[in-house]
Structures are given as C-alpha cells and as structure tokens.
C-alpha cells in the first residue's frame, strides 16, 4: 500500500526513506504525544445495557 501511496505523491523513492522516519521517533516522543492525547477531558464512556433497562 505504501508503494502506491508514494507513487500517487509523485515520488516513489520516498519508500526508501520511510524506515528512517520511523527510526527517528523516540520513546520520549511517544510519551509526550500520549500525555497530550490521552487526557480525561477527551475521554468518552460507552455503557452497554441489557435490553429493557
């Protein structure tokens, strides 16, 4: 799928740079983004109830 995406972008050689992009992501990057994304203010709760309740 990625190969066709880079072809659609007009530069199929970008597929060779993709692993380098992933390698640049650090544990701290993931922790920082997770702490910004997963906050109580953005939380939703779904309740499943039996029919008739």
C-alpha positions, 0 to 999 in steps of 0.5 A: 500500500505504501508503494502506491501511496508514494507513487500517487505523491509523485515520488516513489523513492520516498519508500526508501526513506520511510524506515528512517522516519520511523527510526527517528521517533523516540520513546520520549516522543511517544510519551509526550504525544500520549500525555497530550492525547490521552487526557480525561477531558477527551475521554468518552464512556460507552455503557452497554445495557441489557435490553429493557433497562 
